[in-house]
């Protein structure tokens, strides 16, 4: 029953989102069709095409194809953003743990629902993982804490933001799942704001791809995940220098984001976006063997993707 209800909610949200705003205007007896910017954003984020590219190109013949079968990642999807054409995929719709890629949704909801100048405190009820840079009693301006969460992948920062925005983390998880339904993420369920091991917190490569494409169309989100280093101030005057865990930002030409993730349950994960010569590729890679391999394997896939689109 819960699955049926979730599907109905997702379908209703989808139908609502694709309604065009139509306005009539005088002059030449015509009508002007105005597309709501949010509809354009949602449509672009959800657009995928799994067939066209394969009818035009023999993908097996493109340099680098033979390397794909050697990758350790358990799932991935690689897409050209402007057309939505799927360049390569492996078990892309299979629900899996996604570790800290979960924080992409937490960041999105913080930007949409939070007041960036608010003060957020690290209290006992959000000091849960205790493996984070933030410490009990610390206070931050919300925007700075969002940077800390995304660049440093700070687990307790995610809990603090969730409580501040949702009132409590359970309500915030409801907000996460409501947004996932709105984005038509059919193989996704969130049970915490940071991706710590939980059998009820899962998604798929294709769903995370939709989330990534939607998030990156927010200029503030894109600026955050594209930041390599930042000095994070605390309310009490102390400063905490941090560096982005996504090394592709410095090591892969054209990379502008997005997020790393790791738990033993999920393996090593990486969502990436890179632009070269007017082509923008999105890649979500899940369950890679090691911290290093998630970067090298992502680079192999992105290189292959750019060669494919050049041939196209």
PAGUVEX-483934 format. One record per residue (C-alpha): residue number from 1; x negated, y, z. Coordinates in steps of 0.25 Angstrom, whole numbers, plus 2048, in hexadecimal, padded with zeros to 3 digits. Layout:
N
<node><num>NUM</num><c1>X</c1><c2>Y</c2><c3>Z</c3></node>
...
//
This chain:
312
<node><num>1</num><c1>800</c1><c2>800</c2><c3>800</c3></node>
<node><num>2</num><c1>7F5</c1><c2>809</c2><c3>804</c3></node>
<node><num>3</num><c1>7EE</c1><c2>807</c2><c3>7F6</c3></node>
<node><num>4</num><c1>7FB</c1><c2>809</c2><c3>7EE</c3></node>
<node><num>5</num><c1>7FD</c1><c2>816</c2><c3>7F6</c3></node>
<node><num>6</num><c1>7EF</c1><c2>81B</c2><c3>7F4</c3></node>
<node><num>7</num><c1>7F1</c1><c2>818</c2><c3>7E5</c3></node>
<node><num>8</num><c1>7FE</c1><c2>820</c2><c3>7E4</c3></node>
<node><num>9</num><c1>7F7</c1><c2>82C</c2><c3>7EB</c3></node>
<node><num>10</num><c1>7EC</c1><c2>82B</c2><c3>7E2</c3></node>
<node><num>11</num><c1>7F5</c1><c2>82B</c2><c3>7D6</c3></node>
<node><num>12</num><c1>7FD</c1><c2>836</c2><c3>7DB</c3></node>
<node><num>13</num><c1>7F1</c1><c2>83F</c2><c3>7DD</c3></node>
<node><num>14</num><c1>7EC</c1><c2>83B</c2><c3>7D0</c3></node>
<node><num>15</num><c1>7F9</c1><c2>83F</c2><c3>7C9</c3></node>
<node><num>16</num><c1>7F9</c1><c2>84C</c2><c3>7D1</c3></node>
<node><num>17</num><c1>7EB</c1><c2>850</c2><c3>7CD</c3></node>
<node><num>18</num><c1>7ED</c1><c2>84E</c2><c3>7BE</c3></node>
<node><num>19</num><c1>7F9</c1><c2>857</c2><c3>7BD</c3></node>
<node><num>20</num><c1>7F6</c1><c2>863</c2><c3>7B4</c3></node>
<node><num>21</num><c1>7FA</c1><c2>871</c2><c3>7B8</c3></node>
<node><num>22</num><c1>802</c1><c2>877</c2><c3>7AD</c3></node>
<node><num>23</num><c1>805</c1><c2>886</c2><c3>7AB</c3></node>
<node><num>24</num><c1>80C</c1><c2>88D</c2><c3>7A0</c3></node>
<node><num>25</num><c1>807</c1><c2>89A</c2><c3>79A</c3></node>
<node><num>26</num><c1>80D</c1><c2>8A3</c2><c3>790</c3></node>
<node><num>27</num><c1>807</c1><c2>8A6</c2><c3>783</c3></node>
<node><num>28</num><c1>807</c1><c2>89D</c2><c3>776</c3></node>
<node><num>29</num><c1>812</c1><c2>895</c2><c3>77D</c3></node>
<node><num>30</num><c1>807</c1><c2>88B</c2><c3>783</c3></node>
<node><num>31</num><c1>804</c1><c2>885</c2><c3>790</c3></node>
<node><num>32</num><c1>7F7</c1><c2>885</c2><c3>798</c3></node>
<node><num>33</num><c1>7F4</c1><c2>878</c2><c3>79F</c3></node>
<node><num>34</num><c1>7EB</c1><c2>87B</c2><c3>7AB</c3></node>
<node><num>35</num><c1>7E4</c1><c2>86F</c2><c3>7B1</c3></node>
<node><num>36</num><c1>7E2</c1><c2>871</c2><c3>7C0</c3></node>
<node><num>37</num><c1>7D3</c1><c2>871</c2><c3>7C3</c3></node>
<node><num>38</num><c1>7D5</c1><c2>866</c2><c3>7CE</c3></node>
<node><num>39</num><c1>7DC</c1><c2>85D</c2><c3>7C3</c3></node>
<node><num>40</num><c1>7D0</c1><c2>85F</c2><c3>7BA</c3></node>
<node><num>41</num><c1>7C6</c1><c2>85C</c2><c3>7C5</c3></node>
<node><num>42</num><c1>7CE</c1><c2>84F</c2><c3>7C9</c3></node>
<node><num>43</num><c1>7CF</c1><c2>84A</c2><c3>7BB</c3></node>
<node><num>44</num><c1>7C1</c1><c2>84C</c2><c3>7B8</c3></node>
<node><num>45</num><c1>7BD</c1><c2>845</c2><c3>7C4</c3></node>
<node><num>46</num><c1>7C6</c1><c2>839</c2><c3>7C1</c3></node>
<node><num>47</num><c1>7C3</c1><c2>838</c2><c3>7B2</c3></node>
<node><num>48</num><c1>7BC</c1><c2>82B</c2><c3>7AE</c3></node>
<node><num>49</num><c1>7BB</c1><c2>824</c2><c3>7A1</c3></node>
<node><num>50</num><c1>7B6</c1><c2>816</c2><c3>7A1</c3></node>
<node><num>51</num><c1>7B7</c1><c2>813</c2><c3>792</c3></node>
<node><num>52</num><c1>7B4</c1><c2>81E</c2><c3>789</c3></node>
<node><num>53</num><c1>7A5</c1><c2>81E</c2><c3>78B</c3></node>
<node><num>54</num><c1>7A4</c1><c2>80F</c2><c3>788</c3></node>
<node><num>55</num><c1>7AB</c1><c2>810</c2><c3>77B</c3></node>
<node><num>56</num><c1>7A1</c1><c2>81A</c2><c3>776</c3></node>
<node><num>57</num><c1>794</c1><c2>815</c2><c3>77C</c3></node>
<node><num>58</num><c1>78D</c1><c2>807</c2><c3>77E</c3></node>
<node><num>59</num><c1>789</c1><c2>80A</c2><c3>78C</c3></node>
<node><num>60</num><c1>781</c1><c2>7FE</c2><c3>78D</c3></node>
<node><num>61</num><c1>777</c1><c2>804</c2><c3>783</c3></node>
<node><num>62</num><c1>774</c1><c2>811</c2><c3>78B</c3></node>
<node><num>63</num><c1>767</c1><c2>811</c2><c3>791</c3></node>
<node><num>64</num><c1>767</c1><c2>80E</c2><c3>7A0</c3></node>
<node><num>65</num><c1>774</c1><c2>805</c2><c3>79F</c3></node>
<node><num>66</num><c1>76B</c1><c2>7F8</c2><c3>7A2</c3></node>
<node><num>67</num><c1>767</c1><c2>7FE</c2><c3>7AF</c3></node>
<node><num>68</num><c1>776</c1><c2>7FF</c2><c3>7B4</c3></node>
<node><num>69</num><c1>777</c1><c2>7F0</c2><c3>7B7</c3></node>
<node><num>70</num><c1>76A</c1><c2>7F1</c2><c3>7C0</c3></node>
<node><num>71</num><c1>771</c1><c2>7FB</c2><c3>7CA</c3></node>
<node><num>72</num><c1>774</c1><c2>7F7</c2><c3>7D8</c3></node>
<node><num>73</num><c1>780</c1><c2>800</c2><c3>7DA</c3></node>
<node><num>74</num><c1>78D</c1><c2>7F8</c2><c3>7DC</c3></node>
<node><num>75</num><c1>796</c1><c2>802</c2><c3>7D5</c3></node>
<node><num>76</num><c1>795</c1><c2>80F</c2><c3>7CD</c3></node>
<node><num>77</num><c1>79B</c1><c2>818</c2><c3>7C3</c3></node>
<node><num>78</num><c1>795</c1><c2>822</c2><c3>7B9</c3></node>
<node><num>79</num><c1>79D</c1><c2>82C</c2><c3>7B2</c3></node>
<node><num>80</num><c1>79C</c1><c2>838</c2><c3>7A9</c3></node>
<node><num>81</num><c1>7A3</c1><c2>843</c2><c3>7B0</c3></node>
<node><num>82</num><c1>7A8</c1><c2>84B</c2><c3>7A4</c3></node>
<node><num>83</num><c1>7AF</c1><c2>83F</c2><c3>79D</c3></node>
<node><num>84</num><c1>7B1</c1><c2>836</c2><c3>7A8</c3></node>
<node><num>85</num><c1>7AA</c1><c2>82B</c2><c3>7A0</c3></node>
<node><num>86</num><c1>7A5</c1><c2>81F</c2><c3>7A8</c3></node>
<node><num>87</num><c1>797</c1><c2>81C</c2><c3>7A4</c3></node>
<node><num>88</num><c1>794</c1><c2>811</c2><c3>7AE</c3></node>
<node><num>89</num><c1>79C</c1><c2>80A</c2><c3>7B9</c3></node>
<node><num>90</num><c1>79B</c1><c2>7FE</c2><c3>7C2</c3></node>
<node><num>91</num><c1>7A6</c1><c2>7FA</c2><c3>7CC</c3></node>
<node><num>92</num><c1>7AA</c1><c2>809</c2><c3>7CC</c3></node>
<node><num>93</num><c1>7B8</c1><c2>806</c2><c3>7D1</c3></node>
<node><num>94</num><c1>7B4</c1><c2>7FD</c2><c3>7DC</c3></node>
<node><num>95</num><c1>7B7</c1><c2>802</c2><c3>7EA</c3></node>
<node><num>96</num><c1>7AA</c1><c2>803</c2><c3>7F2</c3></node>
<node><num>97</num><c1>7A4</c1><c2>80A</c2><c3>7FE</c3></node>
<node><num>98</num><c1>79E</c1><c2>817</c2><c3>7FA</c3></node>
<node><num>99</num><c1>797</c1><c2>81C</c2><c3>806</c3></node>
<node><num>100</num><c1>794</c1><c2>82B</c2><c3>806</c3></node>
<node><num>101</num><c1>79A</c1><c2>82E</c2><c3>7F9</c3></node>
<node><num>102</num><c1>7A6</c1><c2>82F</c2><c3>802</c3></node>
<node><num>103</num><c1>7A1</c1><c2>83C</c2><c3>806</c3></node>
<node><num>104</num><c1>7A4</c1><c2>842</c2><c3>7F8</c3></node>
<node><num>105</num><c1>7B3</c1><c2>841</c2><c3>7FC</c3></node>
<node><num>106</num><c1>7B0</c1><c2>847</c2><c3>80A</c3></node>
<node><num>107</num><c1>7A8</c1><c2>853</c2><c3>803</c3></node>
<node><num>108</num><c1>7B3</c1><c2>855</c2><c3>7F9</c3></node>
<node><num>109</num><c1>7BE</c1><c2>856</c2><c3>804</c3></node>
<node><num>110</num><c1>7B5</c1><c2>85F</c2><c3>80D</c3></node>
<node><num>111</num><c1>7B4</c1><c2>869</c2><c3>801</c3></node>
<node><num>112</num><c1>7C3</c1><c2>868</c2><c3>7FE</c3></node>
<node><num>113</num><c1>7C8</c1><c2>869</c2><c3>80C</c3></node>
<node><num>114</num><c1>7BD</c1><c2>86F</c2><c3>815</c3></node>
<node><num>115</num><c1>7B9</c1><c2>87D</c2><c3>818</c3></node>
<node><num>116</num><c1>7AB</c1><c2>87D</c2><c3>815</c3></node>
<node><num>117</num><c1>7A8</c1><c2>888</c2><c3>81F</c3></node>
<node><num>118</num><c1>7AE</c1><c2>880</c2><c3>82B</c3></node>
<node><num>119</num><c1>7A5</c1><c2>87A</c2><c3>836</c3></node>
<node><num>120</num><c1>7A5</c1><c2>86B</c2><c3>837</c3></node>
<node><num>121</num><c1>7A0</c1><c2>864</c2><c3>844</c3></node>
<node><num>122</num><c1>799</c1><c2>857</c2><c3>845</c3></node>
<node><num>123</num><c1>7A2</c1><c2>851</c2><c3>851</c3></node>
<node><num>124</num><c1>7A1</c1><c2>844</c2><c3>858</c3></node>
<node><num>125</num><c1>7AD</c1><c2>83E</c2><c3>84F</c3></node>
<node><num>126</num><c1>7A6</c1><c2>841</c2><c3>842</c3></node>
<node><num>127</num><c1>798</c1><c2>83D</c2><c3>847</c3></node>
<node><num>128</num><c1>79A</c1><c2>82F</c2><c3>843</c3></node>
<node><num>129</num><c1>78F</c1><c2>82A</c2><c3>83A</c3></node>
<node><num>130</num><c1>784</c1><c2>830</c2><c3>842</c3></node>
<node><num>131</num><c1>77B</c1><c2>82E</c2><c3>836</c3></node>
<node><num>132</num><c1>77C</c1><c2>83C</c2><c3>831</c3></node>
<node><num>133</num><c1>775</c1><c2>849</c2><c3>831</c3></node>
<node><num>134</num><c1>780</c1><c2>850</c2><c3>838</c3></node>
<node><num>135</num><c1>780</c1><c2>84F</c2><c3>847</c3></node>
<node><num>136</num><c1>78A</c1><c2>84F</c2><c3>852</c3></node>
<node><num>137</num><c1>78E</c1><c2>85E</c2><c3>856</c3></node>
<node><num>138</num><c1>788</c1><c2>864</c2><c3>849</c3></node>
<node><num>139</num><c1>791</c1><c2>86E</c2><c3>842</c3></node>
<node><num>140</num><c1>791</c1><c2>872</c2><c3>833</c3></node>
<node><num>141</num><c1>798</c1><c2>87B</c2><c3>829</c3></node>
<node><num>142</num><c1>7A0</c1><c2>871</c2><c3>821</c3></node>
<node><num>143</num><c1>79A</c1><c2>874</c2><c3>813</c3></node>
<node><num>144</num><c1>78C</c1><c2>871</c2><c3>819</c3></node>
<node><num>145</num><c1>791</c1><c2>864</c2><c3>81F</c3></node>
<node><num>146</num><c1>797</c1><c2>860</c2><c3>812</c3></node>
<node><num>147</num><c1>789</c1><c2>862</c2><c3>80C</c3></node>
<node><num>148</num><c1>783</c1><c2>859</c2><c3>817</c3></node>
<node><num>149</num><c1>78D</c1><c2>84E</c2><c3>815</c3></node>
<node><num>150</num><c1>78B</c1><c2>84E</c2><c3>806</c3></node>
<node><num>151</num><c1>77C</c1><c2>850</c2><c3>805</c3></node>
<node><num>152</num><c1>778</c1><c2>848</c2><c3>811</c3></node>
<node><num>153</num><c1>783</c1><c2>83E</c2><c3>810</c3></node>
<node><num>154</num><c1>786</c1><c2>841</c2><c3>81F</c3></node>
<node><num>155</num><c1>791</c1><c2>838</c2><c3>825</c3></node>
<node><num>156</num><c1>795</c1><c2>840</c2><c3>831</c3></node>
<node><num>157</num><c1>796</c1><c2>84D</c2><c3>829</c3></node>
<node><num>158</num><c1>7A0</c1><c2>845</c2><c3>821</c3></node>
<node><num>159</num><c1>7A8</c1><c2>842</c2><c3>82D</c3></node>
<node><num>160</num><c1>7A7</c1><c2>850</c2><c3>833</c3></node>
<node><num>161</num><c1>7AC</c1><c2>856</c2><c3>826</c3></node>
<node><num>162</num><c1>7B8</c1><c2>84B</c2><c3>825</c3></node>
<node><num>163</num><c1>7BC</c1><c2>84F</c2><c3>833</c3></node>
<node><num>164</num><c1>7BB</c1><c2>85E</c2><c3>831</c3></node>
<node><num>165</num><c1>7C3</c1><c2>85D</c2><c3>824</c3></node>
<node><num>166</num><c1>7CD</c1><c2>852</c2><c3>827</c3></node>
<node><num>167</num><c1>7CF</c1><c2>854</c2><c3>836</c3></node>
<node><num>168</num><c1>7CA</c1><c2>846</c2><c3>838</c3></node>
<node><num>169</num><c1>7C3</c1><c2>83C</c2><c3>82F</c3></node>
<node><num>170</num><c1>7CF</c1><c2>833</c2><c3>82D</c3></node>
<node><num>171</num><c1>7D7</c1><c2>83E</c2><c3>827</c3></node>
<node><num>172</num><c1>7CB</c1><c2>842</c2><c3>81E</c3></node>
<node><num>173</num><c1>7CA</c1><c2>834</c2><c3>819</c3></node>
<node><num>174</num><c1>7D9</c1><c2>836</c2><c3>815</c3></node>
<node><num>175</num><c1>7D5</c1><c2>842</c2><c3>80E</c3></node>
<node><num>176</num><c1>7CA</c1><c2>83B</c2><c3>807</c3></node>
<node><num>177</num><c1>7D3</c1><c2>830</c2><c3>802</c3></node>
<node><num>178</num><c1>7DE</c1><c2>83A</c2><c3>7FE</c3></node>
<node><num>179</num><c1>7D3</c1><c2>841</c2><c3>7F5</c3></node>
<node><num>180</num><c1>7CF</c1><c2>833</c2><c3>7F0</c3></node>
<node><num>181</num><c1>7DD</c1><c2>830</c2><c3>7EB</c3></node>
<node><num>182</num><c1>7DE</c1><c2>83E</c2><c3>7E5</c3></node>
<node><num>183</num><c1>7D1</c1><c2>83B</c2><c3>7DD</c3></node>
<node><num>184</num><c1>7D7</c1><c2>82D</c2><c3>7D9</c3></node>
<node><num>185</num><c1>7CC</c1><c2>826</c2><c3>7E0</c3></node>
<node><num>186</num><c1>7D3</c1><c2>818</c2><c3>7E0</c3></node>
<node><num>187</num><c1>7C9</c1><c2>810</c2><c3>7E6</c3></node>
<node><num>188</num><c1>7C5</c1><c2>819</c2><c3>7F2</c3></node>
<node><num>189</num><c1>7C8</c1><c2>81A</c2><c3>800</c3></node>
<node><num>190</num><c1>7C1</c1><c2>822</c2><c3>80B</c3></node>
<node><num>191</num><c1>7C0</c1><c2>81F</c2><c3>819</c3></node>
<node><num>192</num><c1>7B6</c1><c2>828</c2><c3>81E</c3></node>
<node><num>193</num><c1>7AF</c1><c2>835</c2><c3>819</c3></node>
<node><num>194</num><c1>7A1</c1><c2>831</c2><c3>817</c3></node>
<node><num>195</num><c1>7A1</c1><c2>823</c2><c3>811</c3></node>
<node><num>196</num><c1>79C</c1><c2>81B</c2><c3>81D</c3></node>
<node><num>197</num><c1>79F</c1><c2>80C</c2><c3>81C</c3></node>
<node><num>198</num><c1>7AE</c1><c2>809</c2><c3>81D</c3></node>
<node><num>199</num><c1>7B5</c1><c2>7FF</c2><c3>814</c3></node>
<node><num>200</num><c1>7C0</c1><c2>809</c2><c3>812</c3></node>
<node><num>201</num><c1>7B7</c1><c2>814</c2><c3>80C</c3></node>
<node><num>202</num><c1>7B5</c1><c2>810</c2><c3>7FE</c3></node>
<node><num>203</num><c1>7B5</c1><c2>815</c2><c3>7F0</c3></node>
<node><num>204</num><c1>7B1</c1><c2>811</c2><c3>7E2</c3></node>
<node><num>205</num><c1>7A6</c1><c2>817</c2><c3>7D8</c3></node>
<node><num>206</num><c1>7B1</c1><c2>81C</c2><c3>7CF</c3></node>
<node><num>207</num><c1>7B9</c1><c2>823</c2><c3>7DA</c3></node>
<node><num>208</num><c1>7AC</c1><c2>829</c2><c3>7E0</c3></node>
<node><num>209</num><c1>7A9</c1><c2>82E</c2><c3>7D2</c3></node>
<node><num>210</num><c1>7B7</c1><c2>835</c2><c3>7D1</c3></node>
<node><num>211</num><c1>7B4</c1><c2>83B</c2><c3>7DF</c3></node>
<node><num>212</num><c1>7A6</c1><c2>840</c2><c3>7DB</c3></node>
<node><num>213</num><c1>7AB</c1><c2>846</c2><c3>7CE</c3></node>
<node><num>214</num><c1>7B7</c1><c2>84D</c2><c3>7D5</c3></node>
<node><num>215</num><c1>7AD</c1><c2>852</c2><c3>7E0</c3></node>
<node><num>216</num><c1>7A3</c1><c2>857</c2><c3>7D7</c3></node>
<node><num>217</num><c1>7AD</c1><c2>860</c2><c3>7D0</c3></node>
<node><num>218</num><c1>7AD</c1><c2>868</c2><c3>7DD</c3></node>
<node><num>219</num><c1>7A1</c1><c2>872</c2><c3>7DC</c3></node>
<node><num>220</num><c1>79F</c1><c2>872</c2><c3>7EB</c3></node>
<node><num>221</num><c1>79E</c1><c2>863</c2><c3>7EC</c3></node>
<node><num>222</num><c1>795</c1><c2>863</c2><c3>7E0</c3></node>
<node><num>223</num><c1>78C</c1><c2>86D</c2><c3>7E7</c3></node>
<node><num>224</num><c1>78B</c1><c2>865</c2><c3>7F3</c3></node>
<node><num>225</num><c1>787</c1><c2>858</c2><c3>7ED</c3></node>
<node><num>226</num><c1>77D</c1><c2>85E</c2><c3>7E4</c3></node>
<node><num>227</num><c1>775</c1><c2>864</c2><c3>7EF</c3></node>
<node><num>228</num><c1>768</c1><c2>85E</c2><c3>7F1</c3></node>
<node><num>229</num><c1>764</c1><c2>864</c2><c3>7FF</c3></node>
<node><num>230</num><c1>76B</c1><c2>86D</c2><c3>808</c3></node>
<node><num>231</num><c1>768</c1><c2>874</c2><c3>816</c3></node>
<node><num>232</num><c1>775</c1><c2>871</c2><c3>81F</c3></node>
<node><num>233</num><c1>777</c1><c2>87B</c2><c3>82A</c3></node>
<node><num>234</num><c1>77E</c1><c2>878</c2><c3>837</c3></node>
<node><num>235</num><c1>787</c1><c2>881</c2><c3>83E</c3></node>
<node><num>236</num><c1>77C</c1><c2>882</c2><c3>84A</c3></node>
<node><num>237</num><c1>772</c1><c2>887</c2><c3>840</c3></node>
<node><num>238</num><c1>76A</c1><c2>87B</c2><c3>83E</c3></node>
<node><num>239</num><c1>767</c1><c2>876</c2><c3>830</c3></node>
<node><num>240</num><c1>767</c1><c2>868</c2><c3>82A</c3></node>
<node><num>241</num><c1>760</c1><c2>866</c2><c3>81C</c3></node>
<node><num>242</num><c1>766</c1><c2>85B</c2><c3>814</c3></node>
<node><num>243</num><c1>763</c1><c2>855</c2><c3>806</c3></node>
<node><num>244</num><c1>76D</c1><c2>84E</c2><c3>7FD</c3></node>
<node><num>245</num><c1>76C</c1><c2>83F</c2><c3>7FE</c3></node>
<node><num>246</num><c1>76F</c1><c2>83E</c2><c3>7EE</c3></node>
<node><num>247</num><c1>761</c1><c2>83E</c2><c3>7E9</c3></node>
<node><num>248</num><c1>766</c1><c2>83E</c2><c3>7DA</c3></node>
<node><num>249</num><c1>768</c1><c2>84D</c2><c3>7DC</c3></node>
<node><num>250</num><c1>759</c1><c2>84F</c2><c3>7DB</c3></node>
<node><num>251</num><c1>755</c1><c2>843</c2><c3>7D4</c3></node>
<node><num>252</num><c1>75F</c1><c2>841</c2><c3>7C8</c3></node>
<node><num>253</num><c1>760</c1><c2>84C</c2><c3>7BE</c3></node>
<node><num>254</num><c1>76E</c1><c2>852</c2><c3>7BD</c3></node>
<node><num>255</num><c1>773</c1><c2>84C</c2><c3>7CA</c3></node>
<node><num>256</num><c1>77C</c1><c2>856</c2><c3>7D2</c3></node>
<node><num>257</num><c1>782</c1><c2>84C</c2><c3>7DD</c3></node>
<node><num>258</num><c1>789</c1><c2>845</c2><c3>7E3</c3></node>
<node><num>259</num><c1>788</c1><c2>83C</c2><c3>7EF</c3></node>
<node><num>260</num><c1>781</c1><c2>830</c2><c3>7F5</c3></node>
<node><num>261</num><c1>786</c1><c2>825</c2><c3>7FE</c3></node>
<node><num>262</num><c1>781</c1><c2>819</c2><c3>806</c3></node>
<node><num>263</num><c1>787</c1><c2>80E</c2><c3>80F</c3></node>
<node><num>264</num><c1>783</c1><c2>800</c2><c3>810</c3></node>
<node><num>265</num><c1>791</c1><c2>7FD</c2><c3>80C</c3></node>
<node><num>266</num><c1>791</c1><c2>806</c2><c3>800</c3></node>
<node><num>267</num><c1>783</c1><c2>805</c2><c3>7FC</c3></node>
<node><num>268</num><c1>77C</c1><c2>811</c2><c3>7F6</c3></node>
<node><num>269</num><c1>785</c1><c2>81A</c2><c3>7EE</c3></node>
<node><num>270</num><c1>784</c1><c2>827</c2><c3>7E6</c3></node>
<node><num>271</num><c1>78D</c1><c2>830</c2><c3>7DE</c3></node>
<node><num>272</num><c1>786</c1><c2>838</c2><c3>7D4</c3></node>
<node><num>273</num><c1>788</c1><c2>843</c2><c3>7CA</c3></node>
<node><num>274</num><c1>77E</c1><c2>848</c2><c3>7BF</c3></node>
<node><num>275</num><c1>77F</c1><c2>851</c2><c3>7B4</c3></node>
<node><num>276</num><c1>775</c1><c2>852</c2><c3>7A8</c3></node>
<node><num>277</num><c1>777</c1><c2>859</c2><c3>79A</c3></node>
<node><num>278</num><c1>786</c1><c2>85C</c2><c3>79D</c3></node>
<node><num>279</num><c1>789</c1><c2>84E</c2><c3>7A1</c3></node>
<node><num>280</num><c1>78E</c1><c2>84B</c2><c3>7AF</c3></node>
<node><num>281</num><c1>78E</c1><c2>83D</c2><c3>7B5</c3></node>
<node><num>282</num><c1>794</c1><c2>838</c2><c3>7C2</c3></node>
<node><num>283</num><c1>78F</c1><c2>82B</c2><c3>7C8</c3></node>
<node><num>284</num><c1>794</c1><c2>823</c2><c3>7D4</c3></node>
<node><num>285</num><c1>78B</c1><c2>818</c2><c3>7D9</c3></node>
<node><num>286</num><c1>78F</c1><c2>80F</c2><c3>7E4</c3></node>
<node><num>287</num><c1>788</c1><c2>804</c2><c3>7EC</c3></node>
<node><num>288</num><c1>779</c1><c2>805</c2><c3>7E7</c3></node>
<node><num>289</num><c1>76F</c1><c2>7FD</c2><c3>7ED</c3></node>
<node><num>290</num><c1>766</c1><c2>808</c2><c3>7F4</c3></node>
<node><num>291</num><c1>765</c1><c2>817</c2><c3>7F7</c3></node>
<node><num>292</num><c1>75B</c1><c2>818</c2><c3>7EB</c3></node>
<node><num>293</num><c1>763</c1><c2>80F</c2><c3>7E1</c3></node>
<node><num>294</num><c1>76F</c1><c2>818</c2><c3>7E2</c3></node>
<node><num>295</num><c1>767</c1><c2>823</c2><c3>7DC</c3></node>
<node><num>296</num><c1>75F</c1><c2>81B</c2><c3>7D2</c3></node>
<node><num>297</num><c1>76C</c1><c2>814</c2><c3>7CD</c3></node>
<node><num>298</num><c1>774</c1><c2>821</c2><c3>7CC</c3></node>
<node><num>299</num><c1>769</c1><c2>827</c2><c3>7C4</c3></node>
<node><num>300</num><c1>769</c1><c2>81B</c2><c3>7BB</c3></node>
<node><num>301</num><c1>778</c1><c2>81C</c2><c3>7B9</c3></node>
<node><num>302</num><c1>777</c1><c2>82B</c2><c3>7B6</c3></node>
<node><num>303</num><c1>76C</c1><c2>82A</c2><c3>7AC</c3></node>
<node><num>304</num><c1>774</c1><c2>81F</c2><c3>7A5</c3></node>
<node><num>305</num><c1>780</c1><c2>828</c2><c3>7A5</c3></node>
<node><num>306</num><c1>779</c1><c2>834</c2><c3>79F</c3></node>
<node><num>307</num><c1>774</c1><c2>82B</c2><c3>794</c3></node>
<node><num>308</num><c1>782</c1><c2>826</c2><c3>791</c3></node>
<node><num>309</num><c1>788</c1><c2>834</c2><c3>791</c3></node>
<node><num>310</num><c1>77C</c1><c2>838</c2><c3>788</c3></node>
<node><num>311</num><c1>780</c1><c2>82D</c2><c3>77E</c3></node>
<node><num>312</num><c1>78E</c1><c2>830</c2><c3>77F</c3></node>
//
